[in-house]
């Protein structure tokens, strides 16, 4: 509870945490809107394939032109300004950079950026959760080998869920389940960028006016992003995936303690110690009042009569037995909160969530009948959707991870609803992300 005071100390000593951000999209823009108001932090460089896009993002969030007019990293350090560049390797290898924030949203590129940063002994805050779902355990292991920190990004739902799980366990509670909310109906799994706005309740004109990316929004709607984020939570907390994917039971916040307990005691969970996602729509598609759509939650157990009495005395909302209770955050603030990760990593040497094992995976599953010769278009597209699975099941099937299901050509026909496997696609074994993922699979296949 003293991150701010520690940041003030760094500021007073003119020794700020020096940050490099890779990717200047929505998440990074939200962080950039806050970071200049945070003491003890200096964004030394912003890297983007198109620096002009980064300039536009900085203007949009209120930065003055002189704040990002540095012409080199040396210039940025001397003037306490920011260098905007496309030279990511030059920045990441510089010994003066303390922390790299990876925010490209591109899993293969993110893996390369992160590995390069870790090998040059930079702490990494990974916003690209798709890369964590793809090979997070490998990345965390590399960080340990280089004596640096690899962390999920606070503000995104996985890190917030990890925080709630840690709170419960550090308080002495046994965690029964944890997860996030989502707007979900079963037919959303077949949604494409052409149908996404209708499900969201927007017209095409409204979406285009707002500059909204249909593929990105569809990755949330069709269940791919909830599966990806659930993988990150499983691998970081030790909670396990349901055997056949997320079930999305419907309920309000007050329903969570009854819903998110095992079926054996009247809930919806396949087993104790599980991740799950709560739908904010009822079976007819109507919105449920007091929903958790944008939030996160944890369910924990009061194992004695005394603790259950304490729940009752202090007005804790529990299940109908009084044994299971929940804590939640109804919203998450995305990039506006990632400064918590930067400060925690840089000042305490602690991640805000990181893999401790390979327990869950997100498989690429055919969204429709696919024909040999078709090219997969990845998360949120027309060809595949992500499905959460225990890692053991995914490895046994030889399933292709969703994070790599983009730009690969099918060798075989694949029926709708069936996982795409490594044997179904043509791929370059020497591509960095593929090589890392295959190596991780060998490590964990035993």
RODO-2510 file (C-alpha; in nm, 4 decimals, decimal comma):
residues 446
     n   res          X          Y          Z
     1     x     0,0000     0,0000     0,0000
     2     x     0,2966     0,2308    -0,0415
     3     x     0,3665     0,2257    -0,4154
     4     x     0,2906     0,5945    -0,4510
     5     x     0,5296     0,6966    -0,1739
     6     x     0,8012     0,4810    -0,3280
     7     x     0,7429     0,6505    -0,6637
     8     x     0,7739     0,9887    -0,4931
     9     x     1,1106     0,8836    -0,3491
    10     x     1,2340     0,7909    -0,6982
    11     x     1,1115     1,1241    -0,8316
    12     x     1,2823     1,3221    -0,5530
    13     x     1,6080     1,1404    -0,6266
    14     x     1,5775     1,2152    -1,0014
    15     x     1,5989     0,8398    -1,0550
    16     x     1,2726     0,7433    -1,2288
    17     x     1,1778     0,4019    -1,3590
    18     x     1,2643     0,4211    -1,7285
    19     x     0,9968     0,2620    -1,9455
    20     x     0,9788     0,1566    -2,3092
    21     x     0,6374     0,0841    -2,4592
    22     x     0,6053    -0,1341    -2,7691
    23     x     0,2782    -0,0694    -2,9504
    24     x     0,0825     0,2573    -2,9357
    25     x    -0,2744     0,1275    -2,9680
    26     x    -0,5742     0,1583    -2,7348
    27     x    -0,4221    -0,0052    -2,4248
    28     x    -0,0986     0,1913    -2,4491
    29     x    -0,2913     0,5130    -2,5147
    30     x    -0,4854     0,4645    -2,1918
    31     x    -0,1597     0,4208    -1,9986
    32     x    -0,0065     0,7241    -2,1713
    33     x    -0,3084     0,9294    -2,0614
    34     x    -0,2108     0,8609    -1,6982
    35     x     0,1636     0,8121    -1,6835
    36     x     0,2674     1,1773    -1,7177
    37     x     0,0743     1,2419    -1,3933
    38     x     0,2637     0,9659    -1,2123
    39     x     0,5825     1,0628    -1,0238
    40     x     0,8969     0,8542    -1,0531
    41     x     0,8244     0,7149    -1,4009
    42     x     0,9748     0,8268    -1,7312
    43     x     0,8462     0,6905    -2,0612
    44     x     1,1800     0,7016    -2,2396
    45     x     1,0616     0,5483    -2,5672
    46     x     0,7464     0,4506    -2,7526
    47     x     0,7978     0,2008    -3,0322
    48     x     0,5473     0,1498    -3,3100
    49     x     0,5727     0,0145    -3,6652
    50     x     0,4226     0,3455    -3,7730
    51     x     0,5590     0,6275    -3,5525
    52     x     0,2990     0,8651    -3,6937
    53     x     0,0273     0,6487    -3,5349
    54     x     0,2036     0,6907    -3,2020
    55     x     0,2110     1,0695    -3,2536
    56     x    -0,1647     1,0663    -3,3143
    57     x    -0,2232     0,8590    -2,9999
    58     x    -0,0155     1,1000    -2,7909
    59     x    -0,2041     1,3989    -2,9296
    60     x    -0,5349     1,2248    -2,8627
    61     x    -0,4561     1,1664    -2,4945
    62     x    -0,3343     1,5214    -2,4355
    63     x     0,0446     1,5136    -2,4581
    64     x     0,2145     1,8333    -2,5738
    65     x     0,4387     1,8077    -2,8796
    66     x     0,7514     1,9037    -2,6853
    67     x     0,7021     1,6045    -2,4537
    68     x     0,7782     1,3597    -2,7350
    69     x     1,0192     1,5552    -2,9512
    70     x     1,3347     1,3598    -2,8571
    71     x     1,5348     1,2592    -3,1648
    72     x     1,7170     0,9688    -3,0015
    73     x     1,7200     0,7713    -2,6789
    74     x     2,0166     0,9774    -2,5590
    75     x     1,8116     1,2889    -2,6252
    76     x     1,5159     1,1428    -2,4333
    77     x     1,7306     1,0645    -2,1300
    78     x     1,8926     1,4100    -2,1195
    79     x     1,5778     1,6140    -2,1716
    80     x     1,3385     1,3882    -1,9793
    81     x     1,1299     1,3675    -2,2967
    82     x     1,0120     1,0670    -2,5012
    83     x     1,1574     0,9218    -2,8204
    84     x     0,9015     0,7857    -3,0671
    85     x     1,0606     0,5315    -3,3006
    86     x     1,0203     0,2075    -3,4931
    87     x     1,3611     0,0752    -3,3771
    88     x     1,2459    -0,1661    -3,1083
    89     x     1,5672    -0,3680    -3,0853
    90     x     1,7786    -0,0563    -3,0325
    91     x     1,5583     0,0487    -2,7419
    92     x     1,5160    -0,2926    -2,5807
    93     x     1,8911    -0,3591    -2,5753
    94     x     1,9771    -0,0237    -2,4156
    95     x     2,1012    -0,0757    -2,0565
    96     x     1,9231     0,2379    -1,9333
    97     x     1,5747     0,0937    -1,9932
    98     x     1,4314    -0,0743    -1,6810
    99     x     1,0932    -0,2057    -1,7949
   100     x     0,9453    -0,2965    -2,1319
   101     x     0,5665    -0,2799    -2,1680
   102     x     0,4631    -0,5078    -2,4576
   103     x     0,1302    -0,3838    -2,5957
   104     x     0,1211    -0,4794    -2,9633
   105     x    -0,1641    -0,7305    -2,9357
   106     x     0,0210    -0,9484    -3,1888
   107     x     0,1126    -1,2823    -3,0228
   108     x     0,4059    -1,3916    -3,2461
   109     x     0,5578    -1,0432    -3,2466
   110     x     0,5047    -1,0093    -2,8723
   111     x     0,6857    -1,3364    -2,8032
   112     x     0,9869    -1,2124    -2,9989
   113     x     0,9848    -0,8736    -2,8241
   114     x     0,9511    -1,0286    -2,4784
   115     x     1,2250    -1,2878    -2,5273
   116     x     1,4618    -1,0186    -2,6555
   117     x     1,3825    -0,7946    -2,3588
   118     x     1,4277    -1,0732    -2,1046
   119     x     1,7571    -1,1827    -2,2589
   120     x     1,8819    -0,8250    -2,2121
   121     x     1,7693    -0,8312    -1,8491
   122     x     1,4680    -0,6043    -1,8785
   123     x     1,1599    -0,6527    -1,6678
   124     x     0,8516    -0,7071    -1,8852
   125     x     0,4897    -0,6120    -1,8312
   126     x     0,2990    -0,8114    -2,0911
   127     x    -0,0238    -0,6502    -2,2080
   128     x    -0,0555    -0,8962    -2,4982
   129     x    -0,2318    -1,1691    -2,3001
   130     x    -0,2597    -1,3768    -2,6200
   131     x     0,1179    -1,4247    -2,6012
   132     x     0,0892    -1,5322    -2,2388
   133     x    -0,1777    -1,7894    -2,3289
   134     x     0,0457    -1,9084    -2,6120
   135     x     0,3694    -1,9639    -2,4167
   136     x     0,3561    -1,7741    -2,0870
   137     x     0,5141    -2,0552    -1,8819
   138     x     0,8157    -2,0490    -2,1143
   139     x     0,8430    -1,6704    -2,0882
   140     x     0,8201    -1,6792    -1,7088
   141     x     1,0937    -1,9421    -1,6997
   142     x     1,3174    -1,7241    -1,9187
   143     x     1,2607    -1,4325    -1,6824
   144     x     1,3699    -1,6425    -1,3842
   145     x     1,6814    -1,7560    -1,5696
   146     x     1,7730    -1,3924    -1,6363
   147     x     1,6851    -1,2758    -1,2840
   148     x     1,4163    -1,0338    -1,4018
   149     x     1,0381    -1,0075    -1,3645
   150     x     0,7748    -1,1132    -1,6179
   151     x     0,4265    -0,9894    -1,5331
   152     x     0,0691    -0,9767    -1,6555
   153     x    -0,0685    -0,6236    -1,6876
   154     x    -0,2779    -0,4851    -1,4037
   155     x    -0,5986    -0,3299    -1,5342
   156     x    -0,6572    -0,6213    -1,7674
   157     x    -0,8891    -0,8815    -1,6156
   158     x    -0,6410    -1,1709    -1,5663
   159     x    -0,4117    -0,9689    -1,3371
   160     x    -0,7108    -0,8361    -1,1430
   161     x    -0,8400    -1,1918    -1,0962
   162     x    -0,4945    -1,3006    -0,9787
   163     x    -0,5039    -1,0127    -0,7280
   164     x    -0,8390    -1,1283    -0,5873
   165     x    -0,7196    -1,4885    -0,5646
   166     x    -0,4040    -1,3755    -0,3846
   167     x    -0,6089    -1,1625    -0,1447
   168     x    -0,8311    -1,4588    -0,0565
   169     x    -0,5447    -1,7015    -0,0045
   170     x    -0,3314    -1,4529     0,1894
   171     x    -0,6341    -1,3967     0,4156
   172     x    -0,6473    -1,7701     0,4847
   173     x    -0,9476    -1,8555     0,2678
   174     x    -0,9656    -2,1548     0,0364
   175     x    -1,0433    -2,0365    -0,3170
   176     x    -1,3286    -2,2283    -0,4780
   177     x    -1,3410    -2,0458    -0,8110
   178     x    -1,2508    -1,7226    -0,9853
   179     x    -1,3169    -1,5547    -1,3161
   180     x    -1,4704    -1,2658    -1,5029
   181     x    -1,8005    -1,1591    -1,6522
   182     x    -1,9066    -1,1553    -2,0163
   183     x    -2,2025    -1,0832    -2,2425
   184     x    -2,2703    -1,4332    -2,3742
   185     x    -2,5184    -1,6400    -2,5717
   186     x    -2,4210    -1,9785    -2,7248
   187     x    -2,4679    -1,8628    -3,0850
   188     x    -2,2084    -1,5881    -3,0321
   189     x    -1,9423    -1,8576    -3,0826
   190     x    -2,0143    -1,8450    -3,4578
   191     x    -2,0087    -1,4665    -3,4785
   192     x    -1,7847    -1,3057    -3,7416
   193     x    -1,6676    -0,9484    -3,8048
   194     x    -1,9778    -0,9101    -4,0252
   195     x    -2,2254    -1,0021    -3,7509
   196     x    -2,0511    -0,8588    -3,4445
   197     x    -2,2158    -0,5155    -3,4406
   198     x    -2,5656    -0,6550    -3,4460
   199     x    -2,4883    -0,8617    -3,1371
   200     x    -2,3375    -0,5551    -2,9719
   201     x    -2,6440    -0,3458    -3,0570
   202     x    -2,4545    -0,1089    -3,2883
   203     x    -2,5101    -0,0230    -3,6528
   204     x    -2,2249    -0,0488    -3,9022
   205     x    -2,2325     0,3297    -3,9369
   206     x    -2,1945     0,3786    -3,5601
   207     x    -1,9046     0,1348    -3,5470
   208     x    -1,7248     0,2989    -3,8390
   209     x    -1,7817     0,6439    -3,6927
   210     x    -1,6186     0,5308    -3,3683
   211     x    -1,3258     0,3686    -3,5471
   212     x    -1,4058     0,0346    -3,3826
   213     x    -1,2164    -0,2753    -3,4982
   214     x    -1,4734    -0,5489    -3,5794
   215     x    -1,2224    -0,8354    -3,5557
   216     x    -1,1002    -0,7247    -3,2135
   217     x    -1,4502    -0,6748    -3,0776
   218     x    -1,5570    -1,0084    -3,2217
   219     x    -1,2751    -1,1859    -3,0347
   220     x    -1,4436    -1,0762    -2,7123
   221     x    -1,7938    -1,1611    -2,8303
   222     x    -1,7267    -1,5112    -2,9711
   223     x    -1,5597    -1,6316    -2,6512
   224     x    -1,2003    -1,6326    -2,7758
   225     x    -1,0800    -1,3567    -2,5438
   226     x    -1,2506    -1,5005    -2,2321
   227     x    -1,0808    -1,8348    -2,3080
   228     x    -0,7426    -1,6648    -2,3539
   229     x    -0,7751    -1,4728    -2,0298
   230     x    -0,8905    -1,7826    -1,8416
   231     x    -0,5741    -1,9630    -1,9556
   232     x    -0,3624    -1,6831    -1,8102
   233     x    -0,5470    -1,7107    -1,4772
   234     x    -0,5124    -2,0899    -1,4592
   235     x    -0,1426    -2,0853    -1,5365
   236     x    -0,0769    -1,8086    -1,2842
   237     x    -0,2954    -1,9182    -0,9907
   238     x    -0,3114    -2,2971    -1,0081
   239     x    -0,6871    -2,2958    -1,0671
   240     x    -0,7972    -2,5443    -1,3320
   241     x    -0,9987    -2,5294    -1,6523
   242     x    -1,3328    -2,7095    -1,6924
   243     x    -1,2759    -3,0230    -1,9049
   244     x    -1,5024    -2,9193    -2,1947
   245     x    -1,4523    -2,5438    -2,2032
   246     x    -1,6279    -2,2506    -2,0421
   247     x    -1,9998    -2,2891    -1,9747
   248     x    -2,0977    -1,9224    -1,9087
   249     x    -2,3722    -1,9719    -1,6481
   250     x    -2,5992    -1,6673    -1,6226
   251     x    -2,6374    -1,4629    -1,3080
   252     x    -2,6138    -1,1341    -1,1261
   253     x    -2,3387    -1,0396    -0,8830
   254     x    -2,5556    -1,1581    -0,5947
   255     x    -2,5955    -1,4976    -0,7671
   256     x    -2,2203    -1,5622    -0,7879
   257     x    -2,1776    -1,7459    -0,4526
   258     x    -2,4565    -1,9914    -0,5432
   259     x    -2,3484    -2,0337    -0,9072
   260     x    -1,9739    -2,0593    -0,8659
   261     x    -1,9578    -2,3572    -0,6322
   262     x    -1,9301    -2,7240    -0,7371
   263     x    -2,2305    -2,9051    -0,8807
   264     x    -2,2040    -3,1523    -0,5940
   265     x    -2,3217    -2,8780    -0,3554
   266     x    -2,5756    -2,7148    -0,5883
   267     x    -2,3587    -2,4896    -0,8059
   268     x    -2,2493    -2,4913    -1,1704
   269     x    -1,8818    -2,5898    -1,1458
   270     x    -1,7484    -2,9174    -1,2795
   271     x    -1,4990    -2,9289    -0,9918
   272     x    -1,3601    -2,7341    -0,7009
   273     x    -1,0815    -2,4854    -0,7739
   274     x    -1,1958    -2,3878    -1,1229
   275     x    -1,2092    -2,0843    -1,3516
   276     x    -1,5383    -1,9870    -1,5103
   277     x    -1,7111    -1,6899    -1,6764
   278     x    -2,0487    -1,5498    -1,5678
   279     x    -2,2856    -1,4340    -1,8429
   280     x    -2,4675    -1,1030    -1,8054
   281     x    -2,7569    -1,2262    -2,0253
   282     x    -3,0315    -1,4692    -1,9263
   283     x    -3,1346    -1,7644    -2,1451
   284     x    -3,3611    -1,5399    -2,3539
   285     x    -3,0820    -1,2907    -2,4205
   286     x    -3,2215    -1,0261    -2,1849
   287     x    -2,9717    -0,8293    -1,9721
   288     x    -2,9494    -0,9310    -1,6074
   289     x    -2,9635    -0,6412    -1,3569
   290     x    -2,6569    -0,5792    -1,1379
   291     x    -2,4289    -0,7768    -1,3685
   292     x    -2,0550    -0,8515    -1,3608
   293     x    -2,0099    -0,8104    -1,7390
   294     x    -1,7058    -0,5819    -1,7153
   295     x    -1,5728    -0,7105    -1,3865
   296     x    -1,3943    -0,9907    -1,2038
   297     x    -1,4739    -1,2068    -0,9019
   298     x    -1,3465    -1,4730    -0,6639
   299     x    -1,5470    -1,7219    -0,4558
   300     x    -1,3964    -1,8440    -0,1293
   301     x    -1,5054    -2,0735     0,1508
   302     x    -1,5766    -2,0065     0,5150
   303     x    -1,4796    -2,3486     0,6440
   304     x    -1,5974    -2,3193     1,0047
   305     x    -1,9194    -2,2189     1,1754
   306     x    -1,7380    -1,9290     1,3393
   307     x    -1,6247    -1,7826     1,0044
   308     x    -1,9724    -1,8342     0,8559
   309     x    -2,1158    -1,6462     1,1525
   310     x    -1,8692    -1,3647     1,0815
   311     x    -1,9944    -1,3503     0,7239
   312     x    -2,3493    -1,3101     0,8544
   313     x    -2,2579    -1,0526     1,1204
   314     x    -2,0834    -0,8249     0,8716
   315     x    -2,3389    -0,8528     0,5925
   316     x    -2,1300    -1,0613     0,3538
   317     x    -2,3326    -1,1907     0,0591
   318     x    -2,3071    -1,5701     0,0604
   319     x    -2,4695    -1,8711    -0,0987
   320     x    -2,7813    -2,0219     0,0552
   321     x    -2,5755    -2,2290     0,3007
   322     x    -2,3717    -1,9358     0,4310
   323     x    -2,0492    -2,1221     0,3488
   324     x    -1,9430    -1,9672     0,0160
   325     x    -1,8819    -1,5945    -0,0263
   326     x    -1,7483    -1,3733    -0,3046
   327     x    -1,5510    -1,0569    -0,3554
   328     x    -1,5577    -0,8693    -0,6848
   329     x    -1,4639    -0,5613    -0,8831
   330     x    -1,7477    -0,4595    -1,1087
   331     x    -1,5254    -0,2818    -1,3626
   332     x    -1,1704    -0,2959    -1,4863
   333     x    -0,9927     0,0113    -1,6195
   334     x    -0,7625    -0,1506    -1,8768
   335     x    -0,4558     0,0635    -1,9500
   336     x    -0,5523     0,3295    -1,6970
   337     x    -0,4373     0,0887    -1,4236
   338     x    -0,1226    -0,0623    -1,5754
   339     x     0,0893     0,1782    -1,3716
   340     x     0,0300    -0,0583    -1,0789
   341     x     0,2220    -0,3303    -1,2650
   342     x     0,5006    -0,0892    -1,3604
   343     x     0,5420     0,0246    -0,9999
   344     x     0,5112    -0,3234    -0,8504
   345     x     0,7664    -0,4712    -1,0891
   346     x     1,0064    -0,1776    -1,0753
   347     x     0,9921    -0,0948    -0,7026
   348     x     0,9011    -0,4206    -0,5285
   349     x     1,0381    -0,6728    -0,7761
   350     x     0,6958    -0,8405    -0,7783
   351     x     0,4746    -0,9324    -1,0718
   352     x     0,1021    -0,8671    -1,0776
   353     x     0,0461    -1,2231    -1,1966
   354     x     0,2759    -1,4618    -1,3802
   355     x     0,2600    -1,8282    -1,4892
   356     x     0,3736    -2,0897    -1,2393
   357     x     0,2876    -2,3884    -1,4608
   358     x     0,1225    -2,5021    -1,7842
   359     x    -0,2258    -2,6030    -1,6703
   360     x    -0,4576    -2,4680    -1,9383
   361     x    -0,4527    -2,3851    -2,3073
   362     x    -0,6742    -2,2197    -2,5678
   363     x    -0,7267    -2,4379    -2,8746
   364     x    -0,8140    -2,3086    -3,2211
   365     x    -1,1506    -2,4655    -3,3109
   366     x    -1,3149    -2,4513    -3,6545
   367     x    -1,5883    -2,1881    -3,6516
   368     x    -1,7447    -2,3451    -3,9644
   369     x    -1,6612    -2,6295    -4,2001
   370     x    -1,3149    -2,5526    -4,3379
   371     x    -1,1559    -2,6832    -4,6561
   372     x    -0,7958    -2,7767    -4,7272
   373     x    -0,6175    -2,4798    -4,8805
   374     x    -0,8008    -2,2177    -4,6740
   375     x    -0,5877    -1,9774    -4,4712
   376     x    -0,6730    -1,9319    -4,1035
   377     x    -0,7450    -1,5748    -4,0008
   378     x    -0,6971    -1,6032    -3,6245
   379     x    -0,8687    -1,4634    -3,3192
   380     x    -1,2003    -1,2894    -3,3829
   381     x    -1,2119    -1,3815    -3,7523
   382     x    -1,4176    -1,6012    -3,9813
   383     x    -1,2394    -1,9369    -3,9528
   384     x    -1,1579    -2,0255    -3,5913
   385     x    -1,2650    -1,9565    -3,2364
   386     x    -1,0765    -2,0134    -2,9102
   387     x    -1,1820    -2,2873    -2,6680
   388     x    -1,0451    -2,3267    -2,3163
   389     x    -0,9054    -2,6728    -2,2345
   390     x    -0,6843    -2,8383    -1,9748
   391     x    -0,3271    -2,8345    -2,1060
   392     x    -0,3081    -3,2125    -2,0835
   393     x    -0,6085    -3,2455    -2,3161
   394     x    -0,4719    -2,9924    -2,5653
   395     x    -0,1319    -3,1627    -2,5768
   396     x    -0,2900    -3,5044    -2,6235
   397     x    -0,4942    -3,3771    -2,9187
   398     x    -0,1956    -3,1980    -3,0703
   399     x    -0,4187    -2,8903    -3,0866
   400     x    -0,3016    -2,5749    -3,2607
   401     x    -0,3002    -2,2848    -3,0120
   402     x    -0,5231    -1,9950    -3,1074
   403     x    -0,2343    -1,7488    -3,0863
   404     x    -0,0706    -1,9119    -3,3892
   405     x    -0,3870    -1,9726    -3,5950
   406     x    -0,3310    -1,6779    -3,8251
   407     x    -0,1888    -1,6936    -4,1754
   408     x    -0,1425    -2,0728    -4,1695
   409     x    -0,2789    -2,2780    -4,4596
   410     x    -0,4906    -2,5859    -4,3927
   411     x    -0,3686    -2,9190    -4,5274
   412     x    -0,6863    -3,1036    -4,4312
   413     x    -1,0601    -3,0411    -4,4220
   414     x    -1,1871    -2,9619    -4,0744
   415     x    -1,5472    -2,9892    -3,9553
   416     x    -1,7125    -2,7102    -3,7587
   417     x    -1,6600    -2,7421    -3,3834
   418     x    -1,3489    -2,9589    -3,4078
   419     x    -1,0032    -2,8472    -3,2885
   420     x    -0,7493    -2,7653    -3,5577
   421     x    -0,4270    -2,9612    -3,4958
   422     x    -0,0622    -2,9108    -3,5853
   423     x    -0,1031    -3,1876    -3,8406
   424     x    -0,3805    -2,9910    -4,0133
   425     x    -0,1659    -2,6893    -4,1046
   426     x     0,1500    -2,5903    -4,2856
   427     x     0,3873    -2,3964    -4,0616
   428     x     0,7439    -2,2699    -4,0446
   429     x     0,9261    -2,4564    -3,7701
   430     x     1,1882    -2,1804    -3,7535
   431     x     0,9451    -1,8982    -3,6787
   432     x     1,0340    -1,7771    -3,3280
   433     x     0,6888    -1,8049    -3,1690
   434     x     0,6275    -2,1484    -3,3219
   435     x     0,9702    -2,2716    -3,2153
   436     x     0,9149    -2,1504    -2,8578
   437     x     0,5659    -2,3001    -2,8366
   438     x     0,6817    -2,6372    -2,9730
   439     x     0,9694    -2,6428    -2,7264
   440     x     0,7310    -2,5640    -2,4401
   441     x     0,5047    -2,8485    -2,5482
   442     x     0,7987    -3,0910    -2,5389
   443     x     0,8962    -2,9689    -2,1901
   444     x     0,5459    -3,0231    -2,0548
   445     x     0,4366    -3,3278    -2,2512
   446     x     0,5824    -3,5587    -1,9869
***
